[in-house]
Amino acid sequence: MTLPSISKHIAVATKVCTRQQDTGRPSQAVERQKCSKLRGRRYILMLTVCSLLPWATLPGSLSLSTPPAMAQTTQASPLRVITVTGSGQESIPTTLTRIELGVQAQGPTAVAVQQDIAQRQSRVIELLRRNNVDKLQTNGIRLSPQYSYNNREQPRITGYSGSNTISFELPTDQVGGLLDDAIDAGANQINRVSFTATDAAIATAQSTALAAATRDARRQADAVLATLGLSAAEVISIQVNGAQAPVPYPVARADVALRSEAASTPVEGSEQTVNARVTLQIRY
């Protein structure tokens, strides 16, 4: 049954009860009770309808309408945020040295060159193992023919050249003497020398640089907000833009033919700098 039909039914029944009273016809107690119950149900029905329709109004002075201010959705105030990026750095000494060295040889045949290189490099590797170097590995092996070119003739092989290179790592204060011994053992080529800090020192430097970058970012935010008469509430976003391990510091390549008998090869380390950047978003 629809709402209009229910209302019409109640209205008709109410008129009947009213007509009976107006005509003065004697009503029995049962009829009076029925009319009274009918009026009560009519009022309860109207209350139910008004509760389902927020804008409905009951007859008389009773109103269940929602105030316009309450009906509208309150818009949240915009979030006020300042974004700042801080930087920090930490310098650490390079206490380790990475070295790439090798043996290079030439000869009339490939077999002769390969055997010469193998014998000399074996002595070098044995020396390095006795000195307990770290990260010892072979980096490359090369063997190639050498040609003689003549404008009137086809290129012809005149001999062979080859090389075997290895790399390793050791404390910087031991490098000079070990390089001298490696040359005595047969090494005649130093391809690369680079300096780096230990993993533990780099990790500590990264933490220190990140802390400095964070303090720098917060200091910038506080300075700006204080100038404007504002204050920071809370940090709502943190972005770490970098605190990478530094690249080992290299020195120039050296080709070694003979070692001076008068002095050991001098090797001095350097410093590495770990840089970090941190971006903060702070609500105020």
Disulfide bonds with the S-S distance in Angstrom:
Cys17-Cys35 2.12
